[in-house]
Amino acid sequence: MHSDREPDAARKAHKATLLQRANKAHAEQDLHTLLSLQLEIAMIDTAQLAGMADAQFKMFSAALKRQLREVEHKIQGIEFGIRKSFPEVDDGAIHPQRIQRAFEASLLGLDEARQEIDDLLARAADPKALKVWMRQQQWAQQDIELDAAAALEAFERMVMAELRPRKRRSR
């Protein structure tokens, strides 16, 4: 591949370009590009392709499989992060449109929360409005507690009715 060893100017320039690409791919540990370059070089020199041993092909294949596993592992990590950030996307394949919709829904929720905080801060500035709001919150909490107590009482009545012995009908 060294262009210094090539007497033909056109082939010398082509080899120099290939060598630069190979050096860059090697520095980036980009095995796919290195293998592509190897095939490109082999296609230029058919004698080299014919002389390539099965062991080399097996070595390339093993290296590609290893890189594929690494890429798949990275993809799984990215998908895990997306599914953790957007639980509503967790039920199927991850598509950019679904992520976009989930992101927009999250932004809408954050905007609503920000608006609620702004409202609370505005009430806090006015003591009378804050007292009214606090009373409303207490009443809402009492309503919730009353609803829960009523539901529990109804459930207890239903259970007791089921446990009560039933009269048998005589024929």
Residue frames as a rotation matrix with the C-alpha (Angstrom) as fourth column:
MET 1
0.555 0.832 0.000 0.00
0.832 -0.555 0.000 0.00
0.000 0.000 -1.000 0.00
HIS 2
0.107 -0.553 -0.826 2.91
0.384 -0.743 0.548 2.37
-0.917 -0.376 0.133 0.42
SER 3
0.941 0.339 0.014 2.73
0.163 -0.415 -0.895 4.86
-0.297 0.845 -0.445 -2.41
ASP 4
0.343 -0.894 -0.288 6.52
-0.713 -0.447 0.540 5.34
-0.612 0.020 -0.791 -2.27
ARG 5
-0.432 -0.540 0.722 6.95
-0.063 0.817 0.574 1.92
-0.900 0.202 -0.387 -3.89
GLU 6
0.382 0.687 0.618 4.65
0.638 0.288 -0.714 2.66
-0.668 0.667 -0.328 -6.84
PRO 7
-0.698 -0.714 0.045 6.25
0.504 -0.447 0.739 4.01
-0.508 0.538 0.672 -10.06
ASP 8
-0.416 0.621 0.664 2.92
0.727 -0.212 0.653 4.85
0.546 0.755 -0.363 -11.81
ALA 9
-0.956 -0.033 0.291 1.71
-0.099 -0.899 -0.426 8.36
0.276 -0.436 0.856 -10.77
ALA 10
-0.125 0.989 0.076 -2.04
-0.682 -0.142 0.717 7.56
0.720 0.038 0.693 -10.94
ARG 11
0.402 0.235 -0.885 -1.66
0.307 0.876 0.373 4.34
0.863 -0.421 0.280 -8.94
LYS 12
-0.642 -0.702 -0.310 0.67
0.579 -0.179 -0.795 6.15
0.503 -0.690 0.521 -6.53
ALA 13
-0.746 0.429 0.510 -2.01
-0.531 -0.845 -0.066 8.80
0.402 -0.320 0.858 -5.81
HIS 14
0.288 0.901 -0.323 -4.71
-0.493 0.429 0.757 6.12
0.821 -0.059 0.568 -5.42
LYS 15
0.122 -0.320 -0.940 -2.56
0.616 0.767 -0.181 4.10
0.779 -0.556 0.290 -3.01
ALA 16
-0.881 -0.446 0.160 -1.79
0.188 -0.639 -0.746 7.25
0.435 -0.627 0.647 -1.01
THR 17
-0.305 0.867 0.395 -5.54
-0.784 -0.464 0.412 7.89
0.540 -0.184 0.821 -0.62
LEU 18
0.487 0.475 -0.733 -6.17
-0.071 0.858 0.509 4.28
0.871 -0.196 0.451 0.40
LEU 19
-0.329 -0.712 -0.621 -3.34
0.652 0.304 -0.695 4.42
0.683 -0.633 0.364 2.93
GLN 20
-0.851 0.075 0.519 -4.75
-0.326 -0.851 -0.413 7.63
0.411 -0.521 0.749 4.46
ARG 21
0.172 0.985 0.023 -8.19
-0.745 0.114 0.658 6.00
0.645 -0.130 0.753 4.78
ALA 22
0.359 -0.105 -0.927 -6.62
0.329 0.944 0.020 2.89
0.873 -0.313 0.374 6.33
ASN 23
-0.715 -0.688 -0.125 -4.64
0.402 -0.258 -0.879 4.97
0.572 -0.678 0.461 8.85
LYS 24
-0.579 0.588 0.565 -7.75
-0.707 -0.708 0.013 6.91
0.407 -0.392 0.825 9.83
ALA 25
0.465 0.787 -0.406 -9.85
-0.485 0.610 0.627 3.72
0.741 -0.094 0.665 10.19
HIS 26
0.003 -0.558 -0.830 -7.08
0.549 0.695 -0.465 2.11
0.836 -0.454 0.309 12.24
ALA 27
-0.889 -0.353 0.292 -6.86
0.005 -0.645 -0.764 5.14
0.458 -0.678 0.575 14.55
GLU 28
-0.318 0.866 0.385 -10.64
-0.916 -0.385 0.112 5.05
0.245 -0.317 0.916 15.04
GLN 29
-0.842 -0.072 0.535 -10.62
-0.252 0.928 -0.273 1.25
-0.477 -0.365 -0.800 15.45
ASP 30
0.190 0.906 -0.379 -13.15
-0.800 -0.082 -0.595 1.05
-0.570 0.416 0.709 12.63
LEU 31
-0.503 -0.434 0.748 -12.86
-0.086 0.886 0.456 -2.59
-0.860 0.165 -0.482 11.62
HIS 32
0.447 0.757 0.477 -15.66
0.474 0.252 -0.844 -2.36
-0.759 0.603 -0.246 9.07
THR 33
0.855 -0.176 -0.488 -13.83
-0.451 -0.717 -0.531 0.33
-0.256 0.674 -0.693 7.10
LEU 34
-0.173 -0.979 0.109 -10.56
-0.798 0.204 0.567 -1.57
-0.577 0.011 -0.816 7.38
LEU 35
-0.307 0.121 0.944 -12.19
0.272 0.962 -0.035 -4.71
-0.912 0.246 -0.328 6.01
SER 36
0.791 0.609 0.050 -13.86
0.262 -0.265 -0.928 -2.71
-0.552 0.747 -0.369 3.24
LEU 37
0.503 -0.703 -0.503 -10.49
-0.812 -0.583 0.004 -1.26
-0.296 0.406 -0.864 2.33
GLN 38
-0.407 -0.652 0.640 -8.99
-0.398 0.757 0.518 -4.74
-0.822 -0.044 -0.567 2.39
LEU 39
0.158 0.553 0.818 -11.62
0.575 0.622 -0.532 -5.91
-0.803 0.554 -0.220 -0.08
GLU 40
0.921 0.155 -0.358 -11.12
-0.143 -0.719 -0.680 -2.80
-0.363 0.678 -0.639 -2.21
ILE 41
0.061 -0.979 -0.194 -7.39
-0.889 -0.141 0.436 -3.44
-0.455 0.146 -0.879 -2.31
ALA 42
-0.413 -0.182 0.893 -7.97
-0.001 0.980 0.199 -7.11
-0.911 0.081 -0.405 -3.01
MET 43
0.611 0.693 0.381 -10.24
0.430 0.113 -0.895 -6.20
-0.664 0.712 -0.229 -5.92
ILE 44
0.682 -0.480 -0.553 -7.51
-0.687 -0.680 -0.256 -4.05
-0.253 0.554 -0.793 -7.33
ASP 45
-0.425 -0.877 -0.223 -5.03
-0.900 0.436 0.003 -6.88
0.095 0.202 -0.975 -6.97
THR 46
0.600 0.755 -0.264 -6.85
-0.740 0.649 0.176 -10.10
0.305 0.090 0.948 -7.88
ALA 47
-0.002 -0.680 -0.733 -3.74
-0.033 0.733 -0.680 -12.12
0.999 0.023 -0.024 -7.17
GLN 48
-0.850 -0.274 0.451 -3.89
-0.412 -0.190 -0.891 -10.95
0.329 -0.943 0.048 -3.55
LEU 49
0.036 0.949 0.313 -7.59
-0.998 0.050 -0.036 -11.93
-0.050 -0.311 0.949 -3.33
ALA 50
0.587 0.148 -0.796 -6.85
-0.395 0.910 -0.123 -15.41
0.706 0.387 0.593 -4.64
GLY 51
-0.321 -0.842 -0.434 -4.03
0.105 0.424 -0.900 -15.76
0.941 -0.334 -0.047 -2.12
MET 52
-0.291 0.268 0.919 -6.18
-0.883 -0.446 -0.149 -14.74
0.369 -0.854 0.366 0.85
ALA 53
-0.884 -0.148 -0.443 -6.39
-0.008 0.953 -0.304 -17.72
0.467 -0.265 -0.844 3.16
ASP 54
0.096 0.952 -0.291 -9.53
0.330 0.245 0.912 -19.11
0.939 -0.183 -0.291 4.74
ALA 55
-0.138 -0.222 -0.965 -7.97
0.987 0.046 -0.152 -18.33
0.078 -0.974 0.213 8.10
GLN 56
-0.976 -0.216 -0.035 -7.97
0.217 -0.976 -0.025 -14.61
-0.029 -0.032 0.999 7.21
PHE 57
-0.435 0.889 0.142 -11.64
-0.216 -0.256 0.942 -14.73
0.874 0.379 0.304 6.22
LYS 58
0.224 0.495 -0.840 -12.44
0.683 0.535 0.497 -16.52
0.695 -0.685 -0.219 9.49
MET 59
-0.547 -0.503 -0.669 -10.48
0.827 -0.448 -0.339 -13.94
-0.129 -0.739 0.661 11.43
PHE 60
-0.940 0.251 0.233 -12.33
-0.149 -0.912 0.383 -11.09
0.308 0.325 0.894 9.67
SER 61
-0.104 0.963 -0.247 -15.64
0.031 0.251 0.967 -12.83
0.994 0.093 -0.056 10.27
ALA 62
0.045 0.059 -0.997 -14.90
0.938 0.341 0.062 -13.33
0.343 -0.938 -0.040 13.97
ALA 63
-0.850 -0.408 -0.334 -13.85
0.497 -0.830 -0.253 -9.68
-0.174 -0.381 0.908 14.33
LEU 64
-0.728 0.644 0.235 -17.03
-0.289 -0.599 0.747 -8.49
0.622 0.476 0.622 12.60
LYS 65
0.116 0.779 -0.616 -19.17
0.430 0.520 0.738 -10.72
0.896 -0.351 -0.274 14.81
ARG 66
-0.314 -0.317 -0.895 -17.47
0.949 -0.128 -0.288 -9.27
-0.023 -0.940 0.341 17.89
GLN 67
-0.998 -0.060 -0.031 -18.08
0.058 -0.995 0.077 -5.73
-0.035 0.075 0.997 16.64
LEU 68
-0.387 0.922 -0.015 -21.70
-0.098 -0.025 0.995 -6.61
0.917 0.387 0.100 15.85
ARG 69
0.113 0.392 -0.913 -22.21
0.848 0.441 0.294 -7.82
0.518 -0.807 -0.283 19.44
GLU 70
-0.671 -0.427 -0.606 -20.68
0.689 -0.661 -0.297 -4.59
-0.274 -0.617 0.737 20.73
VAL 71
-0.909 0.382 0.164 -22.97
-0.225 -0.783 0.580 -2.49
0.350 0.490 0.798 18.53
GLU 72
-0.069 0.924 -0.375 -26.02
0.216 0.381 0.899 -4.52
0.974 -0.019 -0.226 19.57
HIS 73
-0.134 -0.055 -0.989 -25.03
0.983 0.119 -0.140 -4.04
0.126 -0.991 0.038 23.23
LYS 74
-0.943 -0.226 -0.245 -24.75
0.255 -0.962 -0.092 -0.28
-0.215 -0.150 0.965 22.68
ILE 75
-0.612 0.785 0.095 -28.16
-0.226 -0.288 0.931 -0.23
0.758 0.548 0.354 20.97
GLN 76
0.067 0.631 -0.773 -29.69
0.672 0.544 0.502 -2.12
0.737 -0.553 -0.388 23.91
GLY 77
-0.496 -0.332 -0.803 -28.20
0.842 -0.410 -0.351 0.43
-0.213 -0.850 0.482 26.30
ILE 78
-0.987 0.160 0.029 -29.63
-0.140 -0.927 0.348 3.32
0.083 0.340 0.937 24.29
GLU 79
-0.297 0.933 -0.203 -33.04
-0.034 0.203 0.979 1.65
0.954 0.298 -0.028 24.05
PHE 80
-0.111 0.211 -0.971 -33.00
0.926 0.377 -0.024 0.97
0.361 -0.902 -0.237 27.81
GLY 81
-0.826 -0.270 -0.494 -32.34
0.456 -0.837 -0.304 4.66
-0.331 -0.476 0.815 28.46
ILE 82
-0.809 0.585 0.062 -35.16
-0.354 -0.568 0.743 5.70
0.469 0.579 0.667 26.13
ARG 83
-0.073 0.823 -0.563 -37.60
0.301 0.556 0.775 3.24
0.951 -0.113 -0.288 27.69
LYS 84
-0.319 -0.105 -0.942 -36.60
0.947 0.000 -0.320 4.41
0.034 -0.994 0.100 31.18
SER 85
-0.949 -0.097 -0.299 -37.06
0.121 -0.991 -0.063 8.07
-0.290 -0.096 0.952 30.22
PHE 86
-0.470 0.815 -0.339 -40.31
-0.877 -0.387 0.286 7.47
0.102 0.432 0.896 28.34
PRO 87
-0.735 0.163 0.658 -42.25
-0.203 0.873 -0.444 4.55
-0.646 -0.460 -0.609 29.91
GLU 88
0.322 0.939 -0.124 -45.10
-0.401 0.017 -0.916 5.03
-0.858 0.345 0.381 27.42
VAL 89
0.246 -0.329 -0.912 -42.71
-0.953 0.089 -0.289 3.83
0.176 0.940 -0.292 24.67
ASP 90
-0.507 -0.612 0.607 -41.96
-0.780 0.626 -0.019 0.61
-0.368 -0.483 -0.795 26.59
ASP 91
0.173 0.715 0.677 -44.71
-0.326 0.690 -0.646 -1.45
-0.929 -0.109 0.353 24.99
GLY 92
0.848 0.166 0.502 -43.16
0.369 0.494 -0.787 -1.98
-0.379 0.854 0.358 21.58
ALA 93
0.106 -0.834 0.542 -40.63
0.987 0.021 -0.161 -0.98
0.123 0.551 0.825 19.00
ILE 94
0.074 -0.191 -0.979 -38.94
0.413 -0.887 0.204 2.36
-0.908 -0.419 0.013 19.39
HIS 95
0.125 0.022 0.992 -39.67
0.969 -0.218 -0.118 4.69
0.214 0.976 -0.048 16.50
PRO 96
-0.853 -0.519 0.061 -38.58
0.499 -0.843 -0.199 8.32
0.155 -0.139 0.978 16.27
GLN 97
-0.373 0.788 0.490 -42.22
-0.160 -0.575 0.802 9.43
0.914 0.221 0.341 15.94
ARG 98
0.528 0.564 -0.635 -43.17
0.494 0.404 0.770 7.65
0.690 -0.720 -0.065 19.19
ILE 99
-0.231 -0.696 -0.680 -40.21
0.973 -0.184 -0.142 9.19
-0.027 -0.694 0.719 20.99
GLN 100
-0.856 -0.053 0.514 -41.13
0.192 -0.956 0.222 12.62
0.479 0.288 0.829 19.60
ARG 101
0.112 0.977 0.182 -44.74
-0.059 -0.177 0.982 12.25
0.992 -0.121 0.038 20.83
ALA 102
0.483 0.018 -0.876 -43.56
0.795 0.411 0.447 11.04
0.368 -0.912 0.184 24.25
PHE 103
-0.600 -0.774 -0.203 -41.10
0.799 -0.564 -0.211 13.91
0.049 -0.288 0.956 24.47
GLU 104
-0.649 0.429 0.628 -43.80
-0.062 -0.853 0.518 16.44
0.758 0.297 0.581 23.53
ALA 105
0.466 0.831 -0.303 -46.16
0.230 0.217 0.949 14.93
0.854 -0.512 -0.091 26.13
SER 106
0.110 -0.521 -0.847 -43.41
0.991 0.127 0.051 15.23
0.081 -0.844 0.530 28.75
LEU 107
-0.859 -0.427 0.282 -42.83
0.435 -0.899 -0.037 18.85
0.270 0.091 0.959 27.77
LEU 108
-0.154 0.894 0.421 -46.55
-0.107 -0.439 0.892 19.54
0.982 0.092 0.163 28.04
GLY 109
0.580 0.342 -0.740 -46.60
0.612 0.417 0.672 17.96
0.538 -0.842 0.032 31.51
LEU 110
-0.347 -0.790 -0.505 -43.60
0.937 -0.315 -0.150 20.03
-0.041 -0.525 0.850 32.55
ASP 111
-0.779 0.112 0.617 -45.24
0.126 -0.936 0.329 23.18
0.614 0.334 0.715 31.21
GLU 112
0.321 0.947 0.006 -48.42
0.068 -0.029 0.997 22.41
0.945 -0.319 -0.074 33.20
ALA 113
0.394 -0.261 -0.881 -46.34
0.903 0.290 0.318 21.83
0.173 -0.921 0.350 36.34
ARG 114
-0.720 -0.690 0.069 -44.48
0.678 -0.722 -0.138 25.10
0.145 -0.052 0.988 35.76
GLN 115
-0.399 0.671 0.625 -47.80
-0.069 -0.702 0.709 26.91
0.915 0.239 0.326 35.37
GLU 116
0.601 0.622 -0.501 -49.05
0.410 0.298 0.862 25.38
0.685 -0.724 -0.076 38.62
ILE 117
-0.072 -0.721 -0.689 -45.88
0.997 -0.080 -0.020 26.48
-0.041 -0.689 0.724 40.41
ASP 118
-0.824 -0.189 0.534 -46.28
0.309 -0.940 0.144 29.99
0.475 0.284 0.833 38.99
ASP 119
0.121 0.956 0.267 -49.88
-0.021 -0.266 0.964 30.03
0.992 -0.123 -0.013 40.28
LEU 120
0.554 0.037 -0.831 -48.74
0.765 0.370 0.527 28.86
0.328 -0.928 0.177 43.73
LEU 121
-0.520 -0.818 -0.246 -46.06
0.854 -0.496 -0.154 31.52
0.004 -0.290 0.957 43.85
ALA 122
-0.600 0.390 0.699 -48.60
0.026 -0.863 0.504 34.17
0.799 0.321 0.508 42.86
ARG 123
0.531 0.821 -0.210 -50.93
0.203 0.117 0.972 32.99
0.823 -0.558 -0.105 45.66
ALA 124
0.192 -0.542 -0.819 -48.06
0.973 0.217 0.084 33.02
0.132 -0.812 0.568 48.14
ALA 125
-0.784 -0.487 0.385 -47.53
0.474 -0.870 -0.136 36.70
0.401 0.076 0.913 47.37
ASP 126
-0.328 0.768 0.549 -51.14
-0.581 -0.623 0.524 37.42
0.745 -0.147 0.651 48.43
PRO 127
-0.963 -0.150 0.225 -51.81
-0.270 0.505 -0.820 36.10
0.009 -0.850 -0.527 51.96
LYS 128
-0.176 0.969 0.172 -55.62
-0.729 -0.011 -0.685 36.22
-0.662 -0.246 0.708 51.56
ALA 129
0.402 0.293 -0.867 -55.53
-0.869 0.419 -0.262 34.21
0.287 0.859 0.423 48.33
LEU 130
-0.570 -0.697 -0.436 -53.12
-0.466 0.711 -0.527 31.74
0.677 -0.097 -0.730 49.96
LYS 131
-0.790 0.337 0.511 -55.50
-0.438 0.272 -0.857 31.18
-0.428 -0.901 -0.067 52.89
VAL 132
0.277 0.926 -0.257 -58.43
-0.854 0.115 -0.507 30.59
-0.440 0.360 0.823 50.51
TRP 133
0.164 -0.293 -0.942 -56.37
-0.746 0.588 -0.312 28.11
0.646 0.754 -0.122 48.51
MET 134
-0.848 -0.529 0.034 -55.26
-0.404 0.602 -0.688 26.27
0.343 -0.598 -0.725 51.66
ARG 135
-0.369 0.803 0.468 -58.89
-0.612 0.169 -0.773 25.93
-0.699 -0.571 0.429 52.82
GLN 136
0.481 0.539 -0.692 -59.82
-0.877 0.287 -0.386 24.54
-0.009 0.792 0.610 49.39
GLN 137
-0.285 -0.676 -0.679 -57.02
-0.583 0.685 -0.436 22.01
0.760 0.272 -0.590 49.64
GLN 138
-0.888 -0.004 0.459 -58.16
-0.421 0.407 -0.811 20.95
-0.184 -0.914 -0.363 53.12
TRP 139
0.083 0.993 0.089 -61.75
-0.744 0.121 -0.658 20.50
-0.663 -0.011 0.748 51.90
ALA 140
0.365 -0.006 -0.931 -60.58
-0.822 0.467 -0.326 18.49
0.437 0.884 0.165 48.90
GLN 141
-0.692 -0.685 -0.230 -58.50
-0.456 0.661 -0.596 16.26
0.560 -0.307 -0.769 51.20
GLN 142
-0.636 0.542 0.550 -61.48
-0.512 0.238 -0.826 15.76
-0.578 -0.806 0.126 53.51
ASP 143
0.396 0.801 -0.450 -63.67
-0.874 0.178 -0.452 14.83
-0.282 0.572 0.770 50.53
ILE 144
-0.028 -0.507 -0.862 -61.10
-0.668 0.651 -0.361 12.27
0.744 0.565 -0.356 49.43
GLU 145
-0.920 -0.336 0.203 -60.90
-0.361 0.521 -0.773 10.81
0.154 -0.785 -0.600 52.92
LEU 146
-0.237 0.917 0.320 -64.71
-0.669 0.085 -0.739 10.64
-0.705 -0.389 0.593 53.16
ASP 147
0.448 0.361 -0.818 -64.93
-0.876 0.361 -0.321 8.93
0.179 0.860 0.478 49.76
ALA 148
-0.443 -0.692 -0.569 -62.29
-0.491 0.719 -0.492 6.39
0.750 0.061 -0.658 50.81
ALA 149
-0.865 0.165 0.473 -64.07
-0.408 0.315 -0.857 5.73
-0.291 -0.935 -0.205 54.12
ALA 150
0.154 0.985 -0.075 -67.42
-0.815 0.084 -0.573 5.26
-0.558 0.149 0.816 52.36
ALA 151
0.256 -0.133 -0.958 -65.86
-0.776 0.563 -0.285 2.87
0.577 0.816 0.041 49.85
LEU 152
-0.791 -0.601 -0.118 -64.29
-0.383 0.636 -0.670 0.86
0.478 -0.485 -0.733 52.69
GLU 153
-0.553 0.674 0.489 -67.62
-0.558 0.136 -0.818 0.65
-0.618 -0.726 0.302 54.52
ALA 154
0.429 0.727 -0.536 -69.39
-0.888 0.229 -0.399 -0.54
-0.167 0.647 0.744 51.36
PHE 155
-0.137 -0.581 -0.803 -66.72
-0.615 0.685 -0.390 -3.19
0.776 0.440 -0.451 50.83
GLU 156
-0.925 -0.195 0.326 -67.06
-0.380 0.452 -0.807 -4.40
0.010 -0.871 -0.492 54.43
ARG 157
-0.077 0.973 0.217 -70.85
-0.740 0.090 -0.667 -4.70
-0.668 -0.211 0.713 54.01
MET 158
0.424 0.199 -0.883 -70.37
-0.846 0.435 -0.308 -6.71
0.323 0.878 0.353 50.81
VAL 159
-0.556 -0.707 -0.437 -67.88
-0.443 0.697 -0.564 -9.08
0.703 -0.120 -0.701 52.48
MET 160
-0.800 0.305 0.517 -70.13
-0.461 0.240 -0.854 -9.54
-0.385 -0.922 -0.052 55.51
ALA 161
0.259 0.940 -0.222 -73.09
-0.875 0.131 -0.467 -10.31
-0.409 0.315 0.856 53.24
GLU 162
0.211 -0.264 -0.941 -71.04
-0.687 0.645 -0.335 -12.99
0.696 0.717 -0.045 51.47
LEU 163
-0.779 -0.611 -0.142 -69.89
-0.303 0.565 -0.767 -14.53
0.549 -0.554 -0.625 54.74
ARG 164
-0.377 0.730 0.570 -73.36
-0.867 -0.062 -0.494 -14.59
-0.325 -0.681 0.656 56.33
PRO 165
-0.873 0.099 0.478 -74.87
0.160 0.983 0.088 -18.09
-0.462 0.153 -0.874 56.31
ARG 166
-0.664 0.647 -0.374 -77.63
-0.697 -0.356 0.623 -18.46
0.270 0.674 0.687 53.77
LYS 167
-0.124 0.724 0.678 -80.96
-0.608 0.484 -0.629 -20.06
-0.784 -0.491 0.380 54.45
ARG 168
-0.985 -0.156 0.079 -81.59
-0.052 0.694 0.718 -23.22
-0.167 0.703 -0.692 52.52
ARG 169
-0.244 0.937 -0.251 -84.83
-0.968 -0.219 0.121 -23.56
0.059 0.273 0.960 50.68
SER 170
-0.600 0.130 0.790 -86.78
-0.173 0.942 -0.286 -26.64
-0.781 -0.308 -0.543 51.38
ARG 171
-0.936 0.217 -0.278 -88.44
-0.250 0.148 0.957 -28.48
0.249 0.965 -0.085 48.53
